Amino acid sequence: MPIIKTVGVISKPNVPAAVELVPTLIEWLRARGIAARIDEETAVYALTPGMPRREVPEGCDLVIVLGGDGTLLSAARAIGRRETPLFPVNLGGLGFLTAITIDELFPELERAFRGEHRVAKRRLLNTEVQRGNQVAYSHDALNDAVLSKSDIARMIDLDVYVDEQFMCTYKADGLIIATPTGSTAYSLSAGGPIIFPSVPTICLTPICPHMLTNRPVLVPETSIIRVISRGPDDSVFLTIDGQVGAPIRQDDTLVCHSTQYTLHLIRPPRQMFFDVLRQKLKWGER
């Protein structure tokens, strides 16, 4: 990591622990000659002006996230396709991605500033809605793209192709297209597998399928996935990482493929993937 001169700070709002932590962190950075760019949520704790979240990563050497996985996903969206490292701190909740605790914050920052950190690279999934001959919507996802029903108690029909090969028609409440990072999010709740982060794959997990034989399917990371919505206009909604999205019209095609871009997550040097699973999922210890 290059010399750290400017750090961004993005925080979850209305977290009691952040009231004391944020001012302490900003003063800690200033004492080391490091400038801080903070979003409007962080500014509430710091009692100083902030800026829109999407502007925070500009010119930063590192972005610190104070919150849970939802805040991290929002920060990842702000970082976009930059290679700015993200330092995630868990302020409570489950937090598969925000593995650094409050007690570890300053020691781990010192270690990162010395270049002794470990970086996990998580590949982004590009999602594009094609409507006729035009692109109606495009976004990168860290976790998943989800097509779900908009109407009450009505299943949706989705034709799925993998690399131009017809896979099946799902009649279900929806379909989750997840990265390995997203395998421990919505896909896991819908019965999908836990995928080791470095496995080059994309997971298709149906949500409450009509056919019980419709099971989650793993396809190569190099695959191009096309999903055609056969339902009426606005009966299907696309959600990216559970935070942004758009209504889908009849015969719209969702095209998903892995990108060359990765999110750079700073991880505790001694904490491995299965350590996180044991801690978060309460798996038994030896």
N, C-alpha and C positions, 0 to 999 in steps of 0.2 A: 504494500500500500504506500502511495506517495505521502509526503509530509502533509499532515492535516492542518489546514488553515481555516476552513469554513465548514461548519456542521449544521445540518438541518435538524429541527426537532418537530416531530408530529405527534400529537397526543389525542387520546380518547377523552371526550368531554365528560364532566361530572363524575370524576373518579377522586374520592377523598385522598387517596395516597399521593396523587399528583400535586395537591395543593402545596405541600412542603417539598416534594421531590423536584418539581420543575425549577423553582427559583434556585435551589441548591445546585442543580445540574448546570444551569446557565452561568452561575457565578463560578463554578468549578471550571467551565470552559474558558471563561474570560480570564481567570487567573493564569491560564496557560497560553494566553494570547490567541485564542481561537474564537472567531466570530460565529455567532449563532443566527440562523434564519429560522423563524418560527411561524407556524400556521396560526390561524385565528383562534383555534381551540387552545393551543399552548399559551397564547397571549393572555387568555383569561386567568390562567394560573400565575403567569409572570407579571401581570399588571403592566404590560408594555404593549405597544402596537404590534400586530401580526400581519400576515399576508395570506392570500388565498392558498390553500394547500397545494394546488397544482404548480404554484410558483416557487415553493420552498426548495426543491432539489436543484434549481438553476445555480450553477457555480459551486455546488457543495462537493466536498471530498468524501463525505459520509452523511448518512441520514439516520438519526436515532428515532425509533418508534416506541412510544410509551402507551401501552394498551394491550389489546388482545389480537387475535388473528384477523378480526374484521378491520381494525385500524391498520394492521400491516397490509392487508389487501388494498385498502384505500391509498396507503403510501406507495405501494408498488405501482398502482395506476398513475400516481403523480410522477414517479420516476420514469415510467414508460420504458423506452428501449435504451436508456442510459445504462452505463455499467457502474453507476454509483453504488457502493456497498451499503447495505441496509443493516442496521444494528437493532434487533428487536428485543424489547424488554416487556415482560409479562406483568401487567398490573392486576392480575386476577383472572379467573375463568379457566377454561380448558387449555387453550393455547398450544397447539401442536407446533406452530411456526415460531411463536414468541417464547423461546426456551430459556432466555436469560432472566433471572429473577432480580428483584429490586436490590437484594443484598449483594448480588454479583455485578451490578451496574458499573460502579466505578473501577473495581479491579479489572473487569473485562475490558472496559474502555482503555485503561492504561496498557493492557496487554495488546489491544488492537493498535493503539498508537505506536507501540514498539514493533509492530509487524509480526507479532507472535500469534495472531488470530488464525482461525480456520474459516475458509469461505466455502459455502455450499452453493453450487450454481443450479438454479431451478429453471428449466426451459419454459418459455411462454407458448401458449396455444393461440394462434390467430383464428378469429371467428369473423365470418363475412356473410351478410345476408344479401343474396342476389335476387333482384326483383325485375323480371324481364331481362333486359340487356344492361341493367344498371346495378351498381352496388348501393343498396339502401342503407347499410349499416356495417361498420367494421370496428373491431376492438380486439385487443390482446387479453387473454385470460391467464392468470397464474394457477387457479384452482380448476375451474370448470365453466362450460357453457351448458345451460339447462333450458330445454324446451318443455314448457308445462302448460296445462290447460288453463284457460281463462274463465270458462263457464262452470257453473256449479254442477257437480255430479255428471260430467260428460267427458268421456274418454276422447283422445285425439288419435288421428291416424298419421303416421310418419313413415315414409318410404326411405330406407337407409341404403346407401351405396358405399362401399369401401374400395377405393382405387377403381372406380367404374364398374365394379362387380356388385350386382344386386345382393344385398345381405338378407333383408326381410322387411316386412311391414309391421311396425309396432302399433298395436292398439292398446294404449296405456294412458296413465295420467301424465306421462312425460318421459323424457329421455335425458340422461346426464352424460355429457362427454367430458371426461375428466383426465387431467394430467396425473402423473404419479404424486405430485404435491397435493392435488385435490382428492386423492384416493382416501384420505382420512377425514374428508369433509362430508358433503351431502351424499356422495357416492357410497360411503361407508354406511350411512344411515339407511340407504336404500338397498343394502345387501351386497354392495360391491366389495372387491378384495382390497386388502392393504397392499400397496405396491412400494417396494423399496425405491427411494428417490432417484437412484441412478439407472433404474431399469428403463430402457428406451421404448416406451409403449404409450398407448392411449386407451382408456377404458370407456366402453359404452355400457351404461347401466340403466335399464328401463325402470321407471317408477310405477309400481303396482300394475304390471302388465296383465292383460286379459288372459293370455296364454301363460300358464305357469311354467312352460318349458322355455320361455324367453328369459335367459339368464345373462348376467354380465359377460361381456366379451372383450378380450384384450386383442388389440391389433398393433402392428409395428408403428413405431414413432414416425416413420417415413410415410405413413398412409395419408391419403386425402379422403376425408369423410364428407359425404354429401347427404343431407337430410332434407327431403321435400315434404312440406306440410300440405296435407290434403283436406284439412278442415276449413270451414268458412273464415273469412277475414276476421282478424282479432280474436279468434277462439284459442289461439296459441300465443304464448308470450316467451320471449327469449330473455334470459337473465345471465349476466356475466359476473362470475365471482360473487353472486348473491347481492350485488350492489347497483349495477346499472343494467339497462336492457331496453327492449323495444317490442312493440306488438308485431306479430307475424301475420301476413296475409295468405290467402289460399294460393298454393303453388309457389310460394317463396321457397328458395333453396338456401339452407345454411351450409356453408362450406367451412370445414375446420382442418387445420394442419399445424404441425409444430413449426416454430420459427427458429431462426438461428440465434435469437436473442434470449438471454438468460437473466434472471434476477439474482444478484449476488447477496446471499444471506450470510452474515457473520454468525458463527456458531461457537459455543463454548468448546475449547480444545479437547476436553476429555468427555464430552457428552455425545454419544453416538445415537443413531436412529432408534435402536431397540431400547436404549435407556429412556428415551422420550415415550415410547409406546408403553413400557412397563409403568412409568410414572403417570401418564395421562389416562391410560385405560385400566389402571389398577391390576395389571397382570401380576401373578405371583412371583415373589423373589425366591432365589434358591435358599 
